[in-house]
């Protein structure tokens, strides 16, 4: 019992240390990300203390969306510590206030939390998630600079329309920075375990070539920059179609980074505002087209997997049907042989004995003996019919071609006053399975013709080549009844069991066509 307690305590202490390490790691990463993004944003100021592309807003949103709620207090502490660092950097004095803007930050967390727990949480793997991310970015930026504008110092030296203009500038800066950085961080957090795959290498090489083309074109002809910026959306669309969401976000990031770099070099307010619009267009277009393409590829993969399963199942069913037909034919052959060897021989002996008895009593005719002879003959004919139905002996004795030309079909149709024409063209050997199937189909067709039609002619054509077998049976009669579905079902089973196709038409007679692809 004590040993279990010690193990539990050790396990609890390890979990506690691991959690402390994770919290400190998140703190360090978030602080570093804020520092780097702020450093870049400070070089994009076109209005004093008003960053046109505020990247820390995107870093903040991405961290809050990616990390569980238990890490959020550490993110808050890191942000306040970084604010203190900025106070030292700009004002030369240390000022750490943990609760400064606390209610504003708490409301921001509530908004992010409500989106994360909603039916469509922000993510970059689906259209609904991308739309949720865009909506969250708009709401968070608008909320920050409109609802809590009175909490900031700039309201003391800006009045009226100036305040509104400043709010719009800051909101647009936050939104641009968010959609520039957040999708890339979200994608990185979801695919970091597969960062160095061959697929990613192709994307990186393509993006490097794209960036090189942009840079060389700009350095040689700086006057082409407006055109290059206008064409920046085309690679985003192409990468979205080719590589899905990964290509979309990566290409949008490369195009936007180049736009940001040029905006930082020029330091022109008008140029920066136009750049903001292009950054927003690239980011939103990449997210929507990329997620749509990604979902389409997922659906296609699922459909392909389902088709493969159905194909495998169909193949298995065909094999089972083929096996069933083979077993059925073997069983029929066995029963036919047993009837021939046992009952057939006994009936033959009985007929012979009755004939001898009839000769012995020639001078004294006995009606009973004649009746027995007739019954024996009828029994023999019935058994012969059953044996032929179970397994046509003429197929084994004569072969398929002679059995179709000169076998039982010809005699049966002749008795029914139906002209029989058989055209056989065998350029290749036919397997036993296909021979049996062809004979059985012909057997059912002949039976249907005699019993259910008014035909005066039946024509049979059989062509066998190395790659296919084609069978055509047609008569010139009209069906007298529709009660022969069993025979057609039997033909269908035979054809499908061997992977063939068949068609039945009833125009100017009755026609059956069967095709086997070997």
C-alpha positions as CSV (number, residue, x, y, z in Angstrom):
1,X,0.0,0.0,0.0
2,X,2.8,2.4,0.9
3,X,4.6,1.5,-2.3
4,X,1.6,2.5,-4.4
5,X,1.4,5.8,-2.5
6,X,5.1,6.5,-3.3
7,X,4.6,5.7,-6.9
8,X,1.5,8.0,-7.1
9,X,3.4,10.8,-5.4
10,X,6.4,10.4,-7.7
11,X,4.1,10.4,-10.7
12,X,2.3,13.5,-9.4
13,X,5.6,15.4,-8.9
14,X,6.7,14.5,-12.4
15,X,3.5,15.8,-13.8
16,X,3.9,19.0,-11.8
17,X,7.4,19.6,-13.0
18,X,6.4,18.9,-16.6
19,X,3.6,21.3,-16.3
20,X,5.9,24.0,-14.8
21,X,8.3,23.4,-17.7
22,X,5.6,23.7,-20.3
23,X,4.3,26.9,-18.7
24,X,7.8,28.5,-18.7
25,X,8.3,27.4,-22.3
26,X,5.1,29.0,-23.4
27,X,6.1,32.1,-21.5
28,X,9.5,32.3,-23.3
29,X,8.1,31.6,-26.7
30,X,5.3,34.1,-26.4
31,X,7.6,36.8,-25.1
32,X,10.1,36.1,-27.9
33,X,7.3,36.2,-30.5
34,X,6.0,39.5,-29.2
35,X,9.5,41.0,-29.2
36,X,10.3,40.0,-32.8
37,X,6.9,40.9,-34.2
38,X,7.0,44.3,-32.4
39,X,10.5,45.0,-33.7
40,X,9.2,44.4,-37.3
41,X,6.0,46.4,-36.7
42,X,8.0,49.4,-35.4
43,X,9.7,49.6,-38.8
44,X,6.4,49.8,-40.5
45,X,5.1,53.0,-38.8
46,X,3.9,55.5,-41.3
47,X,2.2,57.6,-38.6
48,X,4.0,58.2,-35.3
49,X,3.1,55.4,-32.7
50,X,0.6,54.0,-35.2
51,X,1.9,50.8,-36.8
52,X,0.2,50.2,-40.1
53,X,0.7,46.4,-39.9
54,X,0.7,45.4,-36.3
55,X,2.1,41.8,-36.2
56,X,1.8,41.3,-32.4
57,X,-2.0,41.2,-32.8
58,X,-1.6,38.1,-35.0
59,X,0.9,36.5,-32.6
60,X,-1.5,37.1,-29.7
61,X,-4.6,35.7,-31.4
62,X,-2.6,32.6,-32.7
63,X,-1.3,31.8,-29.2
64,X,-4.7,32.1,-27.6
65,X,-6.3,30.0,-30.2
66,X,-3.6,27.3,-30.2
67,X,-3.0,26.9,-26.5
68,X,-5.4,25.4,-23.9
69,X,-7.0,27.8,-21.4
70,X,-4.6,26.7,-18.6
71,X,-1.8,28.6,-20.4
72,X,-3.7,31.8,-20.8
73,X,-2.7,33.3,-17.4
74,X,1.0,32.8,-18.4
75,X,0.3,34.6,-21.7
76,X,-1.2,37.5,-19.8
77,X,1.8,37.7,-17.5
78,X,4.2,37.6,-20.5
79,X,2.3,40.4,-22.3
80,X,2.4,42.6,-19.2
81,X,6.1,41.9,-18.7
82,X,6.7,42.8,-22.3
83,X,4.7,46.0,-21.8
84,X,7.1,46.8,-18.9
85,X,10.1,46.2,-21.2
86,X,8.6,48.7,-23.8
87,X,8.2,51.2,-21.0
88,X,11.9,51.0,-20.2
89,X,12.8,51.1,-23.9
90,X,10.6,54.2,-24.7
91,X,10.4,56.1,-21.4
92,X,13.5,54.9,-19.6
93,X,11.6,53.8,-16.5
94,X,10.4,50.4,-15.3
95,X,6.6,50.2,-14.9
96,X,5.1,46.7,-14.3
97,X,1.3,46.8,-13.6
98,X,-0.2,43.3,-13.8
99,X,-3.8,44.5,-13.7
100,X,-3.5,47.3,-16.3
101,X,-6.2,46.8,-18.9
102,X,-7.3,43.7,-17.0
103,X,-11.0,43.9,-17.9
104,X,-10.2,44.6,-21.6
105,X,-7.9,41.5,-21.6
106,X,-10.5,39.4,-19.8
107,X,-13.2,40.4,-22.4
108,X,-10.7,39.5,-25.2
109,X,-10.2,36.0,-23.6
110,X,-13.9,35.6,-23.3
111,X,-14.4,36.3,-27.0
112,X,-11.6,33.9,-28.1
113,X,-13.0,31.2,-25.7
114,X,-16.5,31.5,-27.1
115,X,-15.2,31.0,-30.6
116,X,-13.0,28.0,-29.6
117,X,-16.0,26.3,-27.9
118,X,-18.4,27.1,-30.7
119,X,-19.7,24.8,-33.4
120,X,-17.1,26.2,-35.8
121,X,-13.8,26.8,-33.9
122,X,-11.1,28.9,-35.6
123,X,-8.7,26.6,-37.7
124,X,-7.1,26.4,-41.1
125,X,-8.3,22.9,-42.1
126,X,-11.9,23.7,-43.1
127,X,-13.9,26.5,-44.7
128,X,-16.0,27.0,-41.6
129,X,-12.8,27.2,-39.4
130,X,-11.2,29.7,-41.8
131,X,-14.3,31.9,-41.8
132,X,-14.4,31.7,-38.0
133,X,-10.8,32.8,-37.8
134,X,-11.4,35.8,-40.1
135,X,-14.5,36.7,-38.1
136,X,-12.6,36.4,-34.8
137,X,-9.8,38.6,-36.2
138,X,-12.3,41.3,-37.2
139,X,-14.2,41.2,-33.9
140,X,-11.1,41.2,-31.7
141,X,-9.5,44.1,-33.6
142,X,-12.7,46.2,-33.6
143,X,-13.4,45.4,-30.0
144,X,-10.0,46.5,-28.9
145,X,-10.0,49.9,-30.6
146,X,-13.6,50.9,-30.5
147,X,-15.2,49.6,-27.3
148,X,-12.3,50.4,-25.0
149,X,-10.8,53.5,-26.8
150,X,-11.4,55.6,-23.7
151,X,-8.9,53.5,-21.8
152,X,-6.0,54.7,-23.9
153,X,-3.9,57.8,-23.6
154,X,-4.3,59.0,-27.2
155,X,-7.8,60.2,-26.4
156,X,-6.3,63.1,-24.4
157,X,-4.6,64.6,-27.4
158,X,-6.9,63.5,-30.3
159,X,-10.5,64.8,-30.5
160,X,-13.5,64.2,-32.7
161,X,-12.8,62.9,-36.2
162,X,-9.1,62.4,-35.3
163,X,-10.1,59.9,-32.7
164,X,-12.2,58.0,-35.2
165,X,-9.5,58.1,-37.8
166,X,-7.0,56.8,-35.3
167,X,-9.3,54.0,-34.3
168,X,-9.8,52.9,-37.9
169,X,-6.1,53.0,-38.5
170,X,-5.3,50.9,-35.5
171,X,-8.1,48.5,-36.2
172,X,-6.9,48.0,-39.8
173,X,-3.3,47.6,-38.6
174,X,-4.3,44.9,-36.1
175,X,-6.5,43.1,-38.6
176,X,-3.7,43.2,-41.2
177,X,-1.1,41.9,-38.8
178,X,-3.5,39.2,-37.5
179,X,-4.3,37.7,-40.9
180,X,-0.7,38.0,-41.9
181,X,0.7,36.0,-39.0
182,X,-2.1,34.0,-37.3
183,X,-2.9,31.5,-40.2
184,X,0.8,30.7,-40.6
185,X,1.2,30.0,-36.8
186,X,-2.0,27.9,-36.7
187,X,-0.8,25.9,-39.7
188,X,2.6,25.4,-38.1
189,X,1.1,24.2,-34.9
190,X,-1.0,21.6,-36.7
191,X,1.6,20.2,-39.0
192,X,4.9,20.6,-37.1
193,X,5.3,16.8,-36.8
194,X,5.4,16.5,-40.6
195,X,7.4,19.6,-41.5
196,X,10.1,17.9,-43.5
197,X,8.2,15.7,-45.9
198,X,8.8,15.6,-49.6
199,X,5.6,17.5,-50.2
200,X,6.7,20.3,-48.0
201,X,10.1,20.4,-49.8
202,X,8.4,21.0,-53.1
203,X,6.3,23.8,-51.6
204,X,9.4,25.5,-50.1
205,X,11.4,25.3,-53.4
206,X,8.4,26.7,-55.3
207,X,8.1,29.5,-52.8
208,X,11.8,30.3,-53.0
209,X,11.6,30.5,-56.8
210,X,8.6,32.8,-56.5
211,X,10.3,35.1,-54.0
212,X,13.4,35.2,-56.1
213,X,11.4,36.2,-59.2
214,X,9.7,39.0,-57.2
215,X,13.0,40.3,-55.8
216,X,14.9,40.3,-59.1
217,X,12.0,41.9,-60.9
218,X,11.7,44.7,-58.2
219,X,15.5,45.3,-58.1
220,X,15.7,45.6,-61.9
221,X,12.5,47.6,-62.4
222,X,11.3,49.2,-59.2
223,X,8.6,50.9,-61.2
224,X,7.0,47.5,-61.7
225,X,6.2,47.2,-58.0
226,X,2.5,48.2,-58.3
227,X,2.1,45.5,-61.0
228,X,3.9,42.9,-58.9
229,X,1.7,43.8,-56.0
230,X,-1.4,43.5,-58.1
231,X,-0.2,40.1,-59.5
232,X,0.6,38.8,-56.0
233,X,-2.8,37.2,-55.8
234,X,-2.2,34.9,-58.7
235,X,0.5,32.7,-57.0
236,X,-1.8,32.4,-54.0
237,X,-4.6,31.0,-56.1
238,X,-2.2,28.6,-57.9
239,X,-0.6,27.4,-54.7
240,X,-4.0,26.9,-53.2
241,X,-5.2,24.8,-56.1
242,X,-1.9,22.8,-56.3
243,X,-1.0,22.2,-52.6
244,X,-4.2,23.0,-50.6
245,X,-4.2,25.0,-47.4
246,X,-0.4,24.6,-46.9
247,X,0.4,26.0,-50.2
248,X,-2.2,28.8,-49.8
249,X,-1.0,30.0,-46.4
250,X,2.7,29.7,-47.4
251,X,2.4,31.5,-50.7
252,X,0.2,34.3,-49.1
253,X,2.9,34.6,-46.4
254,X,5.7,35.0,-48.9
255,X,3.8,37.5,-51.0
256,X,2.7,39.5,-48.0
257,X,6.2,39.5,-46.4
258,X,7.6,41.0,-49.7
259,X,4.8,43.6,-49.7
260,X,5.6,44.4,-46.0
261,X,9.3,44.7,-46.7
262,X,8.7,47.1,-49.6
263,X,6.2,49.1,-47.4
264,X,8.9,49.3,-44.7
265,X,11.5,50.6,-47.1
266,X,9.3,53.3,-48.6
267,X,7.7,54.6,-45.4
268,X,4.9,56.2,-47.3
269,X,1.5,56.3,-45.7
270,X,-0.6,56.0,-48.9
271,X,1.5,53.1,-50.2
272,X,1.2,51.4,-46.8
273,X,-2.6,51.6,-46.8
274,X,-2.8,50.1,-50.3
275,X,-0.4,47.4,-49.1
276,X,-2.8,46.6,-46.3
277,X,-5.6,46.0,-48.7
278,X,-3.4,43.6,-50.8
279,X,-2.3,41.8,-47.6
280,X,-5.9,41.3,-46.5
281,X,-6.9,40.1,-50.0
282,X,-4.1,37.6,-50.2
283,X,-4.7,36.3,-46.7
284,X,-8.5,35.9,-47.0
285,X,-8.3,34.5,-50.5
286,X,-5.6,32.0,-49.5
287,X,-7.6,30.9,-46.5
288,X,-10.9,30.4,-48.3
289,X,-9.5,28.8,-51.5
290,X,-7.0,26.8,-49.6
291,X,-9.5,25.3,-47.2
292,X,-12.0,24.7,-49.9
293,X,-9.3,22.8,-52.0
294,X,-8.2,21.0,-48.9
295,X,-11.7,19.8,-48.1
296,X,-12.3,18.8,-51.7
297,X,-9.1,16.7,-51.7
298,X,-10.2,15.1,-48.5
299,X,-13.6,14.2,-50.0
300,X,-11.9,12.9,-53.1
301,X,-9.6,10.8,-51.1
302,X,-12.5,9.4,-49.1
303,X,-14.4,8.8,-52.3
304,X,-11.4,7.0,-53.8
305,X,-11.0,4.9,-50.7
306,X,-14.7,4.0,-50.8
307,X,-14.4,3.1,-54.5
308,X,-11.4,0.9,-53.8
309,X,-13.3,-0.9,-51.0
310,X,-16.3,-1.3,-53.3
311,X,-14.1,-2.6,-56.1
312,X,-12.4,-5.0,-53.8
313,X,-15.8,-6.1,-52.5
314,X,-17.1,-6.5,-56.0
315,X,-14.1,-8.5,-57.0
316,X,-14.6,-10.7,-54.0
317,X,-18.3,-11.2,-54.8
318,X,-17.4,-12.2,-58.3
319,X,-14.9,-14.7,-57.1
320,X,-17.5,-16.1,-54.7
321,X,-20.1,-16.2,-57.5
322,X,-17.6,-17.9,-59.8
323,X,-16.8,-20.4,-57.0
324,X,-20.4,-21.0,-56.3
325,X,-21.1,-21.8,-60.0
326,X,-18.1,-24.1,-60.1
327,X,-19.2,-26.0,-57.0
328,X,-22.7,-26.2,-58.4
329,X,-21.5,-27.6,-61.7
330,X,-19.3,-30.1,-59.9
331,X,-22.2,-31.2,-57.8
332,X,-24.5,-31.6,-60.8
333,X,-21.8,-33.5,-62.6
334,X,-21.5,-35.9,-59.7
335,X,-25.3,-36.4,-59.4
336,X,-25.6,-36.9,-63.2
337,X,-22.9,-39.5,-63.1
338,X,-24.5,-41.3,-60.1
339,X,-27.9,-41.3,-61.9
340,X,-26.2,-42.7,-65.0
341,X,-24.2,-45.4,-63.2
342,X,-26.9,-46.5,-60.7
343,X,-30.4,-45.7,-61.7
344,X,-29.8,-45.5,-65.4
345,X,-28.2,-48.9,-65.6
346,X,-31.0,-50.4,-63.4
347,X,-33.6,-48.9,-65.7
348,X,-31.8,-50.2,-68.8
349,X,-31.6,-53.7,-67.2
350,X,-35.3,-53.5,-66.4
351,X,-36.2,-52.5,-70.0
352,X,-34.1,-55.4,-71.2
353,X,-35.8,-57.9,-68.9
354,X,-39.2,-56.7,-69.9
355,X,-38.3,-57.0,-73.5
356,X,-37.1,-60.6,-73.0
357,X,-40.3,-61.3,-71.0
358,X,-42.4,-59.9,-73.8
359,X,-40.6,-62.1,-76.4
360,X,-41.1,-65.2,-74.2
361,X,-44.8,-64.5,-73.9
362,X,-45.2,-63.5,-77.6
363,X,-47.9,-66.0,-78.2
364,X,-49.7,-64.9,-75.1
365,X,-49.7,-61.1,-75.1
366,X,-49.9,-59.6,-71.6
367,X,-51.1,-56.1,-71.3
368,X,-49.4,-55.7,-67.9
369,X,-46.0,-56.4,-69.5
370,X,-46.6,-53.8,-72.2
371,X,-47.6,-51.3,-69.6
372,X,-44.5,-52.0,-67.6
373,X,-42.4,-51.6,-70.8
374,X,-44.0,-48.2,-71.4
375,X,-43.5,-47.1,-67.8
376,X,-39.9,-48.2,-67.9
377,X,-39.3,-46.3,-71.1
378,X,-40.9,-43.2,-69.6
379,X,-38.8,-43.5,-66.4
380,X,-35.7,-43.9,-68.5
381,X,-36.5,-40.8,-70.6
382,X,-37.2,-38.8,-67.4
383,X,-33.9,-39.9,-65.8
384,X,-32.1,-39.0,-69.0
385,X,-33.7,-35.5,-69.0
386,X,-32.6,-35.0,-65.4
387,X,-29.1,-36.2,-66.2
388,X,-28.9,-33.8,-69.1
389,X,-30.2,-30.9,-67.0
390,X,-27.7,-31.7,-64.3
391,X,-24.8,-32.1,-66.5
392,X,-25.0,-32.2,-70.4
393,X,-23.0,-35.3,-71.3
394,X,-22.7,-34.2,-74.9
395,X,-20.6,-31.2,-73.7
396,X,-18.1,-33.7,-72.3
397,X,-18.4,-36.2,-75.1
398,X,-18.7,-33.9,-78.2
399,X,-17.2,-30.6,-77.1
400,X,-18.8,-27.2,-77.2
401,X,-18.8,-26.6,-80.9
402,X,-20.4,-30.0,-81.9
403,X,-22.8,-29.9,-79.0
404,X,-24.1,-26.5,-80.1
405,X,-24.3,-27.5,-83.8
406,X,-25.5,-31.1,-83.8
407,X,-26.5,-31.8,-80.2
408,X,-29.7,-31.8,-78.3
409,X,-30.7,-28.2,-79.1
410,X,-31.1,-29.0,-82.8
411,X,-33.3,-32.1,-82.1
412,X,-35.5,-30.2,-79.5
413,X,-36.0,-27.2,-81.8
414,X,-36.7,-29.6,-84.8
415,X,-39.4,-31.3,-82.8
416,X,-40.9,-27.8,-82.1
417,X,-40.8,-27.0,-85.8
418,X,-38.2,-24.2,-85.2
419,X,-35.4,-23.8,-87.7
420,X,-32.0,-23.8,-85.9
421,X,-29.0,-22.0,-87.3
422,X,-25.7,-22.2,-85.4
423,X,-22.7,-20.1,-86.5
424,X,-19.6,-21.0,-84.4
425,X,-16.2,-19.3,-84.9
426,X,-13.7,-20.4,-82.3
427,X,-10.3,-18.8,-82.9
428,X,-9.1,-19.5,-79.4
429,X,-9.6,-22.2,-76.8
430,X,-12.3,-21.6,-74.2
431,X,-11.9,-22.6,-70.6
432,X,-14.2,-25.2,-69.0
433,X,-15.9,-22.5,-67.0
434,X,-16.8,-20.4,-70.0
435,X,-17.8,-23.5,-72.0
436,X,-20.3,-24.5,-69.3
437,X,-21.6,-20.9,-69.0
438,X,-22.1,-20.6,-72.8
439,X,-23.9,-24.0,-73.0
440,X,-26.1,-23.2,-70.0
441,X,-27.1,-19.8,-71.5
442,X,-28.0,-21.5,-74.8
443,X,-29.9,-24.1,-72.9
444,X,-32.1,-21.6,-71.1
445,X,-32.6,-19.6,-74.3
446,X,-33.7,-22.7,-76.3
447,X,-36.0,-23.7,-73.5
448,X,-37.6,-20.2,-73.3
449,X,-37.9,-20.1,-77.1
450,X,-39.8,-23.5,-77.2
451,X,-42.0,-22.8,-74.2
452,X,-42.7,-19.1,-74.3
453,X,-42.5,-17.8,-77.9
454,X,-44.1,-18.2,-81.3
455,X,-40.7,-18.3,-83.1
456,X,-40.1,-20.2,-86.3
457,X,-36.3,-19.6,-86.3
458,X,-33.6,-19.4,-83.7
459,X,-30.1,-18.2,-84.7
460,X,-27.0,-18.7,-82.5
461,X,-23.7,-17.0,-83.0
462,X,-20.6,-17.7,-81.0
463,X,-17.2,-16.0,-81.5
464,X,-14.2,-16.7,-79.3
465,X,-10.9,-14.8,-79.5
466,X,-7.9,-14.5,-77.2
467,X,-9.4,-11.5,-75.4
468,X,-13.1,-12.0,-75.5
469,X,-16.1,-14.3,-76.1
470,X,-19.2,-13.0,-77.7
471,X,-22.5,-15.0,-77.7
472,X,-25.7,-13.9,-79.5
473,X,-29.0,-15.8,-79.5
474,X,-32.0,-14.4,-81.3
475,X,-35.3,-15.6,-82.5
476,X,-38.1,-14.1,-84.6
477,X,-41.0,-14.8,-82.3
478,X,-43.1,-13.0,-79.8
479,X,-43.3,-14.1,-76.2
480,X,-46.7,-15.6,-75.3
481,X,-46.2,-15.1,-71.5
482,X,-43.9,-13.2,-69.2
483,X,-43.6,-16.1,-66.7
484,X,-40.0,-16.9,-67.6
485,X,-38.1,-14.6,-65.3
486,X,-36.3,-17.4,-63.6
487,X,-34.5,-18.4,-66.8
488,X,-33.3,-14.9,-67.4
489,X,-32.1,-14.6,-63.8
490,X,-30.2,-17.8,-64.3
491,X,-28.5,-16.3,-67.4
492,X,-27.7,-13.1,-65.5
493,X,-26.1,-15.1,-62.7
494,X,-24.0,-17.1,-65.1
495,X,-22.7,-14.0,-66.9
496,X,-22.0,-11.9,-63.8
497,X,-20.2,-14.8,-62.1
498,X,-17.6,-14.8,-64.9
499,X,-17.3,-11.0,-65.0
500,X,-19.2,-10.6,-68.2
501,X,-22.0,-8.3,-69.4
502,X,-25.3,-9.1,-71.2
503,X,-28.2,-7.3,-72.8
504,X,-31.7,-8.5,-73.7
505,X,-33.8,-6.8,-76.4
506,X,-37.4,-7.6,-77.5
507,X,-37.5,-5.7,-80.8
508,X,-38.5,-7.9,-83.8
509,X,-38.0,-11.0,-81.7
510,X,-36.1,-12.0,-78.6
511,X,-32.3,-11.3,-78.5
512,X,-29.8,-12.2,-75.9
513,X,-26.2,-10.9,-76.1
514,X,-23.5,-12.0,-73.7
515,X,-19.9,-10.7,-73.7
516,X,-17.0,-12.1,-71.6
517,X,-13.8,-10.1,-71.4
518,X,-11.0,-12.6,-70.9
